[in-house]
Amino acid sequence: MSTDLCALCIDANDPRRLAHFWAGVLGWQPADDPREGTALLPTDDTGFQIRFLRTEQEKAGPNQMHFDLTSTSLEDQQQTVARALELGARHIDVGQRPEEGHVVLADPEGNEFCVIEPGNSFLADCGFIGALSSDGSQEVGYFWSEALGWPLVWDQDQETAIRSPRGGPKITWGGPPVAPKTGKNRLHLDLAPPAGGDQQAEVDRLISLGATRTDIGQGDVSWVVMADPDGNEFCVLTPR
């Protein structure tokens, strides 16, 4: 039985400030978080929370994963950009070409995200968060498809994408070349076995799919820290 994706976690120097920013951009609702951070609850079909966890580490280099936000019209795209800028975002250059229609921004702590132009066929049936766009190999796309039980919705030229059968955002991987990993990712996924499931059994299953256990200095905690085949950290929580 596959595990559940329950949260996208973002390391933050100021979790409350960053949560306020993303609540304003997404229109999600804040909630208390048991892991000494703050959380946002979705108001759409996204299917997982966003958690902001305190860190003293400053951001260094591009994130492995970022949001692609969709637009219904050029005016809608401009309004999303204007709202984000008003809340504290800024324009950044990641090498995008002038003819590309998406707008690249960074949130108040420098986390990249894109506001996609209207008419994007790949994200046409997705909600406001169209995708979690990731740097990663084809192998890691296959791993996450098996881990979450989400079918592949794209598998061409070593680029992969998966999506929950219940809808919500796609998770995409751009294929090679994959940037060398230089430290702990600022964004990671939290997984939980289904109700009545077993944490250790799920850890063993994920290891059989290609994951490994890893130590990031977490100490004695109830969750298990693991890494996918590309070395990206994720956590397996106790059953909900």
VEXDREN-2710 file (C-alpha; in Angstrom, 1 decimal):
% VEXDREN-2710
k/r/px/py/pz
1/MET/0.0/0.0/0.0
2/SER/1.4/3.4/-1.0
3/THR/2.1/6.2/1.5
4/ASP/0.4/9.5/1.7
5/LEU/2.0/12.9/0.8
6/CYS/0.9/14.9/3.8
7/ALA/3.1/18.1/3.6
8/LEU/5.6/20.1/1.6
9/CYS/8.0/21.4/4.2
10/ILE/10.0/24.6/3.7
11/ASP/13.0/25.6/5.9
12/ALA/12.6/29.2/6.9
13/ASN/14.6/31.7/8.9
14/ASP/11.3/33.4/9.8
15/PRO/8.5/30.8/9.5
16/ARG/5.6/33.1/10.4
17/ARG/6.7/35.7/8.0
18/LEU/7.1/33.2/5.1
19/ALA/3.8/31.6/6.0
20/HIS/2.1/35.0/5.9
21/PHE/3.6/35.6/2.4
22/TRP/2.4/32.3/1.0
23/ALA/-1.0/32.5/2.6
24/GLY/-1.5/35.8/0.8
25/VAL/-0.3/34.4/-2.5
26/LEU/-2.2/31.2/-2.4
27/GLY/-5.3/32.1/-0.3
28/TRP/-4.6/29.2/2.1
29/GLN/-5.5/29.1/5.8
30/PRO/-2.9/29.1/8.6
31/ALA/-2.9/26.4/11.2
32/ASP/-0.8/25.3/14.2
33/ASP/1.9/22.9/13.4
34/PRO/3.2/20.3/15.8
35/ARG/6.8/20.4/14.6
36/GLU/7.7/23.8/16.0
37/GLY/6.8/25.7/12.9
38/THR/3.6/27.0/11.2
39/ALA/1.5/25.5/8.5
40/LEU/-1.0/26.4/5.8
41/LEU/-4.0/24.3/4.9
42/PRO/-5.2/24.1/1.3
43/THR/-8.4/25.7/0.2
44/ASP/-8.4/23.7/-3.1
45/ASP/-7.7/20.1/-4.2
46/THR/-4.0/20.3/-3.5
47/GLY/-4.2/17.5/-1.0
48/PHE/-1.2/18.4/1.2
49/GLN/-0.3/21.1/3.7
50/ILE/2.7/23.5/3.4
51/ARG/4.8/23.5/6.6
52/PHE/7.4/26.2/7.5
53/LEU/10.1/24.9/9.8
54/ARG/12.6/27.1/11.5
55/THR/16.3/26.9/10.4
56/GLU/19.3/29.1/11.2
57/GLN/20.8/28.2/7.8
58/GLU/20.7/30.9/5.1
59/LYS/19.6/29.8/1.6
60/ALA/22.5/29.0/-0.7
61/GLY/22.0/28.3/-4.4
62/PRO/18.8/27.4/-6.3
63/ASN/16.2/25.1/-4.7
64/GLN/15.8/21.6/-6.0
65/MET/12.0/22.2/-6.2
66/HIS/9.8/25.2/-6.8
67/PHE/6.2/26.1/-7.4
68/ASP/4.7/26.7/-10.9
69/LEU/1.6/28.8/-10.4
70/THR/-1.0/28.9/-13.2
71/SER/-2.9/31.7/-14.8
72/THR/-6.3/31.8/-16.5
73/SER/-5.5/35.0/-18.5
74/LEU/-2.7/37.5/-19.0
75/GLU/-4.5/39.8/-16.6
76/ASP/-4.7/37.0/-14.0
77/GLN/-1.0/36.4/-14.4
78/GLN/-0.2/40.1/-13.9
79/GLN/-2.5/40.2/-10.8
80/THR/-0.7/37.2/-9.3
81/VAL/2.7/38.8/-9.9
82/ALA/1.5/42.2/-8.5
83/ARG/0.1/40.5/-5.4
84/ALA/3.3/38.5/-4.8
85/LEU/5.4/41.7/-5.2
86/GLU/3.2/43.6/-2.8
87/LEU/3.7/40.8/-0.2
88/GLY/7.5/40.9/-0.5
89/ALA/8.5/38.9/-3.6
90/ARG/11.0/40.1/-6.1
91/HIS/11.9/39.5/-9.8
92/ILE/14.9/37.2/-10.3
93/ASP/16.9/36.0/-13.4
94/VAL/17.5/32.3/-13.6
95/GLY/18.4/32.4/-17.2
96/GLN/14.9/32.6/-18.6
97/ARG/14.6/33.8/-22.2
98/PRO/12.7/37.0/-23.0
99/GLU/10.3/35.1/-25.3
100/GLU/9.3/32.8/-22.5
101/GLY/5.9/33.8/-21.1
102/HIS/6.4/32.8/-17.5
103/VAL/7.5/35.2/-14.7
104/VAL/10.2/34.1/-12.3
105/LEU/10.0/35.5/-8.8
106/ALA/11.6/34.8/-5.4
107/ASP/9.7/34.9/-2.1
108/PRO/11.0/37.0/0.9
109/GLU/13.6/34.3/1.7
110/GLY/14.8/33.8/-1.9
111/ASN/12.8/30.7/-2.7
112/GLU/12.2/30.6/-6.5
113/PHE/8.8/30.2/-8.0
114/CYS/7.2/30.8/-11.4
115/VAL/3.9/32.4/-12.5
116/ILE/3.1/30.5/-15.7
117/GLU/1.5/32.2/-18.7
118/PRO/-2.1/31.4/-19.6
119/GLY/-2.7/28.7/-22.2
120/ASN/0.0/26.3/-20.9
121/SER/-1.3/23.0/-22.1
122/PHE/0.7/20.8/-19.7
123/LEU/-0.9/22.5/-16.6
124/ALA/-4.3/23.1/-18.3
125/ASP/-6.3/20.9/-15.9
126/CYS/-4.4/21.7/-12.7
127/GLY/-5.3/24.2/-10.0
128/PHE/-3.5/27.4/-9.0
129/ILE/-0.4/25.4/-7.9
130/GLY/0.0/23.7/-11.2
131/ALA/3.2/21.8/-10.3
132/LEU/6.0/21.2/-7.9
133/SER/8.8/21.5/-10.6
134/SER/11.9/19.6/-9.6
135/ASP/15.5/19.1/-10.7
136/GLY/15.8/15.4/-10.9
137/SER/16.5/12.3/-12.9
138/GLN/14.1/9.9/-14.7
139/GLU/14.9/7.3/-12.0
140/VAL/13.7/9.6/-9.2
141/GLY/10.5/10.2/-11.1
142/TYR/9.9/6.5/-11.3
143/PHE/10.8/6.1/-7.6
144/TRP/8.2/8.7/-6.5
145/SER/5.5/7.2/-8.7
146/GLU/5.9/3.9/-6.9
147/ALA/6.4/5.5/-3.5
148/LEU/3.2/7.5/-3.6
149/GLY/1.2/5.3/-6.0
150/TRP/0.7/8.2/-8.3
151/PRO/0.7/7.3/-12.1
152/LEU/3.2/8.8/-14.5
153/VAL/1.5/11.5/-16.6
154/TRP/4.6/12.4/-18.6
155/ASP/7.7/10.3/-19.5
156/GLN/9.5/11.6/-22.5
157/ASP/13.2/12.5/-23.1
158/GLN/14.1/11.5/-19.5
159/GLU/11.6/14.1/-18.2
160/THR/8.9/12.7/-15.9
161/ALA/5.8/13.9/-14.1
162/ILE/3.3/12.3/-11.7
163/ARG/0.0/13.3/-10.4
164/SER/-2.3/12.0/-7.7
165/PRO/-5.4/10.2/-9.0
166/ARG/-7.4/12.6/-6.8
167/GLY/-6.1/15.6/-8.7
168/GLY/-4.0/18.5/-7.4
169/PRO/-0.6/19.6/-8.6
170/LYS/1.8/17.5/-10.7
171/ILE/5.3/16.8/-9.5
172/THR/7.8/17.1/-12.3
173/TRP/11.5/16.2/-12.8
174/GLY/13.4/17.8/-15.6
175/GLY/15.9/15.0/-16.3
176/PRO/19.6/15.4/-16.9
177/PRO/21.8/17.2/-16.3
178/VAL/20.9/17.2/-12.6
179/ALA/22.7/19.8/-10.5
180/PRO/25.2/18.4/-7.9
181/LYS/23.8/18.4/-4.4
182/THR/25.7/20.7/-2.1
183/GLY/23.8/20.4/1.2
184/LYS/20.4/19.7/2.7
185/ASN/17.5/20.8/0.5
186/ARG/15.4/23.7/1.7
187/LEU/12.2/22.0/0.6
188/HIS/11.3/18.4/1.4
189/LEU/8.3/16.1/1.4
190/ASP/6.7/14.6/4.5
191/LEU/5.1/11.2/4.0
192/ALA/2.8/9.2/6.3
193/PRO/1.6/5.6/6.2
194/PRO/-2.2/5.3/5.8
195/ALA/-4.2/5.1/9.0
196/GLY/-3.5/1.7/10.6
197/GLY/-0.2/1.4/8.7
198/ASP/3.2/0.7/10.1
199/GLN/6.1/3.3/9.9
200/GLN/8.9/0.7/9.9
201/ALA/7.1/-1.4/7.2
202/GLU/6.8/1.7/5.1
203/VAL/10.5/2.6/5.6
204/ASP/11.4/-0.9/4.5
205/ARG/9.2/-0.6/1.4
206/LEU/10.8/2.7/0.4
207/ILE/14.3/1.2/0.8
208/SER/13.3/-1.6/-1.5
209/LEU/12.3/1.0/-4.1
210/GLY/15.7/2.7/-3.9
211/ALA/15.5/5.1/-0.9
212/THR/18.1/5.2/1.9
213/ARG/18.0/6.3/5.5
214/THR/20.1/9.4/6.2
215/ASP/21.2/11.5/9.2
216/ILE/20.9/15.3/9.0
217/GLY/21.4/15.7/12.7
218/GLN/17.7/15.2/13.6
219/GLY/18.5/13.4/16.8
220/ASP/15.9/11.3/18.6
221/VAL/12.7/12.1/16.8
222/SER/9.5/10.2/15.9
223/TRP/9.9/10.5/12.2
224/VAL/12.5/8.8/9.9
225/VAL/14.6/10.9/7.6
226/MET/15.3/9.3/4.3
227/ALA/16.7/10.2/0.9
228/ASP/15.4/9.4/-2.6
229/PRO/17.7/7.9/-5.3
230/ASP/18.9/11.4/-6.2
231/GLY/19.8/12.1/-2.5
232/ASN/16.8/14.5/-1.8
233/GLU/15.7/14.3/1.8
234/PHE/12.2/13.4/2.9
235/CYS/10.6/12.3/6.1
236/VAL/8.3/9.3/7.0
237/LEU/6.1/10.3/9.9
238/THR/4.1/8.0/12.2
239/PRO/0.7/6.9/10.9
240/ARG/-2.0/9.5/11.1
END
